[in-house]
Amino acid sequence: MVIFDIEKEDIVVDSDRIEEVIQQIQKENPGFCQIIMKDIDEEQIRKEIYQYFFHFELHCLESCYMNSLQRHRSQQALHVLKNLFSPRHESLTHFSVLSNLKKCLDHRHTEVSLSFAYEILFLLRALKGKTGLEQKEENSPIATRPEWGRLDELSQEVKTWMKRYPSGLDYQVIKQRKQNQEMIKSMFGITDKEWKDWNWQCQHVIRDLKELESFTKLTEKEKESILLANEHQIPFGITPYYLSLLDLSDSSIKYDHAIRNHAFPPLHYIQRLIEMKKRQNTEPLNNPKQTPEEISIRRGYPMIAIFRPIPTHTQYCLYGERNWEMNDALGKKKPVQMDKIDRAVRWFEKHTEVTEVLIAGDILIFDDDIIEEILSRLADISHIQRIRVSTRIPVILPNRITDSLVHLLSSYQISGRREISLMTHFEHAYEVTLEAMEVVQKLRKAGVHVYNQSIYTIDNSRRFEMSALRKQLRLIGVDPYYSFNAKKDTPEERVPIARMIQEQNEESRLAPGIDREDEAVFNIPGIGKNYLRASQEHELIMILADGSRIYEFYPSDAHLFRQKTFLYRDVPIYTFLKELEKRGERIKDYRSIWYYY
């Protein structure tokens, strides 16, 4: 792509051998490496390194040998490098870049990885303005074209990227899924009327491995995870409708990878959840001082509280907060504990400062009368001005959004007094369907807005993959709201912070403004949402031996509360890139990722 052009291909190293990368570091940075390799006390080396950085910064500020963009990247890299050699950060992270880099350069044994070596190499390149990420020379063909010509070419390149990700609104996909539905209906021996009945869908949620194998081919890992989930009573189930979204006749997992990851729990996730359940049996997970209503209510912000009236989801939730507590995934609807709702309502009545409620746990799986009971109790509280209902129903069971449910929800929408909205969770353009569009339009016409919270994962992290999702959501009437990081206890699914920032800066930015209203948000335990664009609220302070970046996050409301900072260990960038490569991506298309901090 034009915007990712490399000025000098020879400065890009593509080696799987750490020795070659270390040699490249020495070749490009002889003065820096000479200081590191001095046979003197490490603290003296540290002082000389800081002197090196200081003189380099003065040279950078006083001369014009870098252009403005190079100087900006250089200043960012300089800040990170200073952090890496900081005694404070060594103490916080129990790791020393100085000690380990010295061992590498002296060819002594060290546990550092290739990812670590690449991080140092690219930081030093950024410091010297040698990233190669600048636009082509001024006399290049593209630079001499009229402005509109360059914009046309850029727009076409974006479209080319996004065409890689078909959506459920594409003609061929609609045709294939119609065939899937006919096949599933035939195997169940049902009519179209039954297929569209959400109660029938819930009564026929598929959990059995053999039954699933009669519809589609499963990988060995998928088979093992399903068996383990059933054996350990971990919530798992897939509606026939959501099953029809899979490429049932194609086992290549070319397009339906994100859907399969939600339909069939990954093996590593199931194994980790089993361990959590074991710990739950031996360790108290809840604070003994918490009251029952506080267990079902979470409050991290002054005017908003999360209320979970039921411990259930419409399907297993790979990114849920307390997955081990979930008792079902569709189908087996258990009685709602009304006394629990009573206690929660009393809590909201008492806390007049809370004006917004987010209802978690997906109450839309229940019958209308139960939903009405919950909503009416909250709506009767005079200071509640907004009720948001978190749900995956439009994604996995859109026919649940019946005319009667739409009428029920809209009855609590009172302009100028109270707002009700749905907060749904589409994770990929392949999940966006005609059925989902139909129910979203019903809700919008009734005055109920639908927003989307997506999670950055390995399954939607390719170039312009999230942009494709946002575009399709806007077309069906869903407003993109937030894009979150995956939880730290799902490392196989996580995406580096650098990739999230890269996506916002290089991909989301190119879309029309109304298509990119959502923000990349990092959810921090005990602190809350941290906007990754706000660089003043986080900084890279260390790179560990395996290439993991350590970030220190600062609370945005530190001026209001005394709070500790939060240290986060990220996914190594090189590990992430190699996983993308396994999936058919070219690493060079992501090369600028190293320069986002």
Residue pairs with C-beta under 8 A, 6 or more apart in sequence:
1 157
1 161
1 589
2 135
2 136
2 142
2 150
2 153
2 154
2 157
3 135
3 154
3 506
4 133
4 506
4 589
4 591
4 592
5 133
5 134
5 135
5 136
6 12
6 132
6 133
6 588
6 591
7 132
7 133
7 134
7 136
8 132
9 132
11 125
11 130
11 132
12 132
12 588
12 591
13 20
13 21
13 24
13 118
13 121
14 587
14 588
15 21
15 24
15 114
16 114
17 114
18 104
18 112
18 113
18 114
18 117
21 114
21 117
21 118
21 121
22 104
22 105
22 117
24 121
25 33
25 105
25 117
25 120
25 121
25 124
26 33
26 105
28 121
28 124
28 125
28 128
28 130
29 124
29 128
31 52
32 49
32 52
32 124
33 105
35 45
35 48
35 49
35 52
36 45
36 49
36 98
36 101
36 102
36 105
37 102
37 105
37 106
38 44
38 45
38 48
42 98
42 99
42 102
45 98
45 102
46 85
46 87
46 98
49 85
49 98
50 82
50 85
53 78
53 81
53 82
56 78
56 127
57 75
57 78
60 66
60 71
60 74
60 75
60 78
65 129
66 74
66 129
67 129
67 134
69 134
70 129
70 131
70 134
71 129
73 126
73 129
73 131
73 133
73 595
74 126
74 127
74 128
74 129
76 126
76 595
76 597
77 123
77 124
77 126
77 127
77 595
77 597
78 127
79 539
79 597
80 123
80 539
80 540
80 597
81 123
81 124
81 127
83 89
83 539
83 540
83 541
83 542
84 97
84 123
84 541
84 542
84 543
85 97
85 98
86 541
89 541
89 542
89 550
90 96
90 97
90 98
90 542
92 541
92 542
92 550
92 552
92 567
93 541
93 542
93 544
93 550
93 567
95 542
95 544
95 545
97 120
97 542
97 543
100 110
100 111
100 112
100 116
100 545
101 112
101 120
103 109
103 110
103 112
104 110
104 112
104 117
110 545
111 545
112 545
113 545
113 546
113 547
113 572
113 574
114 547
114 574
115 546
115 547
115 548
115 572
115 573
115 574
115 575
116 543
116 544
116 545
116 546
116 547
118 547
118 573
118 574
118 594
119 543
119 547
119 549
119 573
119 594
120 543
122 131
122 594
122 595
123 594
125 131
125 132
126 594
126 595
131 592
131 595
133 591
133 592
133 595
135 143
136 142
136 143
137 143
138 144
142 150
142 153
143 150
145 153
154 510
158 464
158 467
158 507
158 510
158 511
161 463
161 464
161 467
162 464
162 467
162 468
162 471
164 462
164 464
165 255
165 428
165 429
165 430
165 462
165 464
165 465
165 468
166 172
166 173
166 255
166 429
166 430
167 173
167 429
167 430
167 432
167 468
167 472
168 174
168 177
168 245
168 429
168 430
168 431
168 432
168 433
168 434
168 436
168 472
169 432
169 433
169 434
169 437
169 472
169 475
169 476
173 430
174 434
176 247
176 249
177 244
177 245
177 433
180 243
180 244
180 245
180 246
180 248
181 195
181 241
181 244
183 215
183 248
184 215
184 240
184 243
184 244
185 191
185 192
185 194
185 195
187 214
187 215
188 204
188 240
190 200
194 200
195 201
195 240
195 241
196 399
197 399
198 397
198 399
198 400
198 402
201 239
201 240
201 241
201 397
201 399
201 400
202 239
202 330
202 331
202 333
202 365
202 397
203 331
204 239
204 240
205 237
205 238
205 239
205 329
205 330
205 331
206 212
206 215
206 237
206 238
206 239
206 240
206 243
207 230
207 236
207 237
207 238
207 331
208 230
209 218
209 223
209 226
209 227
209 230
212 218
212 226
212 238
212 243
212 264
213 223
215 243
215 248
216 243
216 246
216 248
216 251
217 251
218 226
218 264
219 253
221 266
221 267
222 260
222 264
222 267
224 267
225 264
225 265
225 266
225 267
225 269
225 270
226 236
226 264
226 265
228 234
228 267
228 270
228 271
228 274
229 235
229 236
229 265
229 270
229 316
230 236
232 270
232 273
232 274
232 277
234 265
234 270
234 273
234 274
234 277
234 316
235 312
235 313
235 316
235 323
235 326
235 327
235 328
235 329
236 265
236 315
236 316
236 329
237 315
237 316
237 329
237 330
237 331
238 263
238 264
238 315
238 396
239 315
239 330
239 396
239 397
241 396
241 397
241 398
241 399
241 435
242 259
242 263
242 315
242 395
242 396
242 397
243 263
245 256
245 259
245 430
245 431
245 433
246 256
246 259
246 260
246 263
247 253
247 254
247 255
247 256
253 260
255 430
256 430
257 459
257 583
258 427
258 428
258 430
258 431
258 457
258 459
258 460
259 428
259 430
259 431
261 318
261 457
261 459
261 493
262 315
262 318
262 427
263 315
265 273
265 316
265 318
266 318
266 492
266 493
268 492
269 318
269 490
269 492
269 493
272 489
272 490
273 323
273 324
276 323
276 324
277 324
279 285
280 324
280 325
285 322
285 325
286 295
291 343
292 340
292 343
293 340
293 343
293 344
293 346
293 347
294 347
296 307
296 308
296 309
296 340
296 343
296 344
297 305
297 306
297 307
297 308
297 344
297 347
298 305
298 306
298 308
299 305
299 306
299 354
300 528
301 528
302 353
303 353
303 354
303 355
303 356
304 354
304 355
304 356
304 357
304 358
305 348
305 351
305 354
305 356
305 357
305 358
306 357
306 358
306 360
307 344
307 348
307 357
307 358
307 359
307 360
307 378
308 359
308 360
308 361
309 336
309 340
309 341
309 344
309 359
309 361
309 363
309 374
310 334
310 336
310 361
310 362
310 363
310 366
311 325
311 326
311 327
311 361
312 326
312 327
312 328
312 329
312 333
312 334
312 361
312 362
312 365
313 320
313 326
313 328
313 329
313 330
313 361
313 362
313 392
314 329
314 330
314 362
314 364
314 365
314 391
314 392
314 393
314 396
314 397
315 329
315 330
315 392
315 396
316 323
316 326
316 329
317 323
317 326
318 486
318 490
318 493
319 455
319 457
319 484
319 486
319 487
319 490
319 493
320 326
327 334
328 334
330 365
330 397
333 365
333 366
336 366
336 370
336 373
336 374
338 373
341 373
341 374
341 377
345 377
345 378
345 381
348 354
348 357
348 378
348 381
348 384
349 381
352 383
354 383
354 384
355 383
355 384
355 385
355 386
356 384
356 385
356 386
356 387
356 388
357 378
357 384
357 386
357 387
357 388
358 388
358 390
358 423
359 374
359 378
359 387
359 388
359 389
359 390
360 390
361 390
362 390
362 391
362 392
362 393
363 370
363 371
363 374
363 389
363 391
364 371
364 389
364 391
364 393
364 400
364 401
364 405
365 393
365 397
365 400
368 404
368 405
368 408
371 405
371 408
372 408
375 387
375 408
375 409
375 412
375 420
376 412
378 384
378 387
379 387
379 412
379 418
384 418
385 417
385 418
385 419
386 418
386 419
386 420
386 421
387 412
387 418
387 419
387 420
387 421
388 420
388 421
388 422
388 423
388 451
389 409
389 420
389 421
389 422
389 423
390 423
390 424
390 425
391 422
391 423
391 424
391 425
392 424
392 425
393 400
393 401
393 424
394 401
394 422
394 424
394 426
394 436
394 439
394 440
394 450
395 424
395 425
395 426
395 431
395 436
398 433
398 435
398 436
398 438
398 439
399 435
399 439
401 439
401 442
401 443
403 442
406 439
406 442
406 443
406 446
406 448
407 446
409 420
409 422
409 443
409 446
409 448
410 420
410 443
410 446
410 447
410 448
412 418
412 420
413 419
413 420
413 446
413 447
413 448
415 447
419 449
420 448
421 448
421 449
421 450
421 451
422 443
422 448
422 449
422 450
422 451
423 451
423 452
423 453
423 481
424 450
424 451
424 452
424 453
424 478
425 452
425 453
425 454
425 455
426 432
426 436
426 452
426 454
426 469
426 473
426 478
427 454
427 455
427 457
427 459
427 460
427 469
428 459
428 460
428 465
428 469
429 465
429 468
429 469
429 471
429 472
432 469
432 472
432 473
432 475
432 476
436 476
437 475
437 476
437 477
440 450
440 476
440 477
440 478
441 476
441 477
443 449
443 450
444 450
444 477
449 479
450 477
450 478
450 479
451 478
451 479
451 480
451 481
452 473
452 478
452 479
452 480
452 481
452 518
453 481
453 482
453 483
453 484
454 460
454 466
454 469
454 480
454 482
454 483
454 484
454 518
455 483
455 484
455 485
455 486
456 466
456 483
456 484
456 485
456 486
456 495
456 499
456 500
456 503
456 520
457 486
457 493
457 494
457 495
458 492
458 493
458 494
458 495
458 576
458 579
458 580
459 493
460 466
460 469
461 495
461 499
461 503
461 576
461 580
462 580
462 583
462 585
463 507
463 585
463 589
463 590
464 507
466 483
466 503
466 507
466 508
467 503
467 507
467 508
467 510
467 511
467 515
467 516
469 480
470 480
470 508
470 511
470 515
470 516
470 518
471 511
471 515
473 479
473 480
474 480
474 514
474 515
479 517
480 515
480 516
480 517
480 518
481 517
481 518
482 518
482 519
482 521
482 529
483 500
483 518
483 519
483 520
483 521
484 521
484 522
484 523
485 494
485 495
485 497
485 500
485 521
485 522
485 523
486 493
486 494
486 495
487 494
488 494
488 568
488 569
491 571
494 570
494 571
495 571
495 576
496 549
496 570
496 571
496 572
496 573
496 576
496 593
497 522
497 532
497 538
497 549
497 551
497 568
497 570
497 596
498 549
498 570
498 573
498 593
498 594
498 596
498 597
499 573
499 576
499 590
499 593
499 596
500 520
500 522
500 532
501 520
501 532
501 533
501 596
502 590
502 592
502 593
502 596
503 520
504 519
504 520
504 532
504 533
505 596
506 592
508 516
509 516
519 531
519 532
519 533
520 531
520 532
520 533
521 529
521 530
521 531
521 532
522 529
522 530
522 531
522 532
522 538
522 553
522 568
523 529
523 530
524 530
524 553
524 555
524 566
524 568
525 566
526 563
526 564
526 566
527 553
527 555
527 563
527 566
528 555
528 556
528 557
530 537
530 538
530 553
530 556
531 537
531 556
532 538
534 556
535 597
536 554
537 553
537 554
537 555
537 556
538 551
538 552
538 553
538 554
539 551
539 552
539 597
540 549
540 550
540 551
540 597
541 550
541 551
541 552
541 567
542 549
542 550
543 549
543 550
544 550
544 569
546 572
547 572
547 573
547 574
547 575
548 569
548 570
548 571
548 572
549 569
549 570
549 572
549 573
550 567
550 568
550 569
550 570
551 567
551 568
551 570
552 565
552 566
552 567
552 568
553 565
553 566
553 567
553 568
554 565
555 561
555 563
555 565
557 563
573 593
573 594
577 587
577 590
577 593
578 587
580 587
580 590
581 587
